[in-house]
Amino acid sequence: MIHIKEVARQTKITVRTLRYYDQIGLLTVSSKTEGGHRLYTEEDLKRLQQIQFLKGIGCGLKDIKVMLSDPKWNWSISLKSQLVYIMEEQDKLKGIESSLRELINGMAVEGGDDYLALQKLIRLSTTNKSRLQSYRESMFNDMELELLKRVPKMRGEDPDSLEWIALLGQIKRHMKNDPASSRVQNIVRRMLEKQMEDFNDEEEFINKLWDIRKSPMQSEKLGLYPIEQEVLDFMERAYEIYISSLQKSTT
C-alpha cells in the first residue's frame, strides 16, 4: 500500500487531483489509513497510468471512466474517433495561428496602427473563399496560378515573406520623404532585387499583378492585403525614378 503523498511525489500528480479522481469514482482507492489518508495498491497505480495516458491523448475524464469500466468497450472505434477530433482541432489551431501571423505582420506593415491592421484583416476574413478562387482562375492562366502561389502572404512565416512585409512597412514609414530620396530608393532597389529572385523573366505576370494591386476592387477580389492608394502611388513614383536613374547610368 502506498500513501497518497508518495503517489503524488512519484507521479507528479497533485494530492488534490488524486482526491478528485476518487470523489468522481474514476480511481477509488482500496484503503485508507486510520487518519483517513488514501492508500494505493499496485493495481491502483496501473489504473492511474491508464487514466493519465488517455487524458494525455485528449480524452475527457467522463469518457475515461466509461472506457476503463466497460470490459466490452470498443477501443478501436473510440480511438479512431478521438484521432479525428484531434485532427479537426489541429486544423482549427492552424487557422488561428495563420490569423495571428496575419495580424502581427499587418501591424508591422501599418507601423503600429494596430486598429487599422485589425480592421483590414477582418475585412479580408469575410471574403468568400470559393468566389476568391473563381476570380483567380478567371484572371490567370494555369502557369500564372502557380506563380501566384509564390506571392508573399501576410500569414507567411518564411524569411522571404517576412522581408517583403518589412519592406512594405518601411515604404509606409518613409512616405513623407521625397520618393527620390536615398532611403526610399534603397527600399525600392531591394524590392526589385527580390522581385527578380522570385519571378525572374515573368515580367508579364508581374505587370498584370501590379495592375490588379492598383485597383482596390480587384485587389480585394484577389484576397490581397489592402494597401492605401496613396501608398501604391508613392511606390510607383519611386519605382519610375529608380528605373529612370538606371537608364541614365547605362547611357
N, C-alpha and C positions, 0 to 999 in steps of 0.2 A: 504494500500500500504506500502511495506517495502523497505527501502533503500538498495541498493546493499551492502553497507558496513556492515549493520546489518545482512543481509542474510549470508554474508561471515563469520561474527562472530559466528552466531548461528550454521551454518553447517560445519564450519572448511574447507570450500572450498574457495580458493583464489579468489579475485576480478578478477584477470587475467583469471582464468578458467571460471568464470561466463560470462565474456565478450566474451570469445572464444565460449562458448555454444551458445550465442546469434548470433555471427557472422556466424556460420555454420548452423543456423536455428534449432538447437536442442532444445533450450529453449529461444524463443523470448519473451522478456519482454512486458508486457501490456502497460507500460507507462514510461515516463522519467520526471525528474524534469526540471525546467526552465534552470538549469545549465547543463543539459544533462546526469545526473546520472540516472541509471536504477532503476526502481521501480518494485517490485514483488507483485503479489496477492497471496492469499492462494492457488489458483489453480496452479499458477506457482511453488510454493513450493512443492506441491504434485507431480508435474511432475519432479521436481528436485530430489525428493526422489526416484522416479521410475528410473530415469537415474542413480543415484548412486548405487541403488540396482543391476540393470542389469550390470553396469560396474563392480561391486564387484564380480559378478559370472562369469566374464571373457568376457562379450560381448563387441564388439567394438563400438565406437561412431556412425559410419555409420549405423551399424546394428540396434542400439538402436533407431536411428532417424526413420528408416523404421518401426520398431516394434511398436513404440508409435504413428505413424501417420496412420497406416493401421488398421481400425476397424475390418477387416476380417483376421487379422494376426493369423496364426495357432500357438498358443503358445506352445501346447503340442509337436508338431514336432520340433519346434525351440529349446525348452529347452532340449529335448532329444538329439538333435544334439550337443548342447553345452556340455551336460554331457559326451558324447562320446569323444568330443575333449579334455575336461579337463582330462578324464581318460587316454587318449593317452599321454597327456603332463606329467601326473604324472609318467607314465611308463618311459618316456624319462628322467625325472628328477631323478628317481630311478636309472636308468642306469648310469647317470652322477655321482650320489652320490657314487655308487659302484666303479666306476673308480677312483674317487678322494680318496676313502678309500684305494684302492689297491695301488695307487701311494704314499700316505702318509706312509702306512705300509711298502711298498717297500723301501722307503727312510730310514726308521728306520732300516730295515734289512741290507741295504747297508752301514750303518754307515755314512751317509751324502753324499754318492756319488749319488747325485740326477740324474745325467745324465744316469748313469748305470741303476738305477731303472726305469727311463723313457723308455730306450731302451728295457729292458726286458719286460715291460708291453705292449709296442707297439707290440712286437713280439707275446706275448700271445693273444692280441686282434685280431690278424689276423687268429687265429685258427678257422677252420671250425667247428661250433658247432655240426652239425649232425655227422660229422666224429669223433669228440671227443666222443660223446655218443656211437657211434658204437664201437669204440675202447674199451671203458669202459666195454661195455656189452660182448665183446669178451674175456676180461681179467678176469672178475669177475663174480661169480655166483650171484643169486638174494640176498642171505644173505650178501655177501660181498659188493654188490652195496649199501645196506642200511648202512653198516659200513662206506663206503666211504663218505657218507654224513656227518659223524662226523669229518672227517679230517679237521683241521683248514684251513680257507681260508684267502687269503691276503686281501679280501674285508670285512672280518668279523669285526664286532664291539663288539662282545661278549667278556667278560673277558678271556675266555679260549683261543680264537684265538689270542687275543692281547698278552697274556702271551707267547704263542708259538712263536709269531713274535719277542718279546723281547728276548727270549732265543736264537733264531737263530742269532739275531743281536749281542748278547753277544759272541756267539761262534766265529763269524767272527772277532770281535774286539780282541779276545784273541788267534788268530791263530799263532802269533809269540811266544807264550808261549809253554812250554812243555805240550803235551796232558795229562801228568800225574800230572800236577800242581794242587794245591788245587782249584784254581779258575775254571779251566776247568772242573775238576771232580765234583764240586758242580753244575755246569750248567747241566752236563750230568745226575747227580743224579736227578735233578728236572725234566729233560726231561723224564726220565724213570718213575718217580712218576706220571707224567701227562699221560704218555702212559698207565700205569696201571689203572688210574682213568677213562680214556676214552675207553680203549679197553681191559679190564680185560679178561683173558683167550682166547684172539683172536690172539695168537702168530703166527699162520699160515698166517693170513691176514696181520699182521704187517711185517712179513718177506717178503711176496710177494710184499707189497707196497714199502719196502726198496729196494728190488732188482730192481724194476721199477725206483725208485728215483735215483739209482746209474747209470742208463743208460740215458744219456742226450736225446737220441732219443725217448725212451719210456716215459720218464718223460714229454717231450713236448707234445707227443700224448695224454697223460692223462690230460693235461692242468694244470700241477703243475708249481708253480713259479720256474723259472730257478735258480739253485744253482750250483756254480762252482764245478768242480770235486775235486779240492784240498780241498774245504771246506767239502765235503762229506767224503773224505778220512780221513781228520783230525777228523771228528766226529766219524767215525768208529773206528779209533785207540783209541780215548778217551773212547769210549764205551767198547772196548775189555779190556782196562786197568781197567776200573771200575768193570766189571764183574769178571775179574781175581782177583782183590783185595777182592771182596765179597766172592769168593770161598775159598780164603786163610783164610779169617777171620772165616769161618764156619768149617774149617777142623782142 
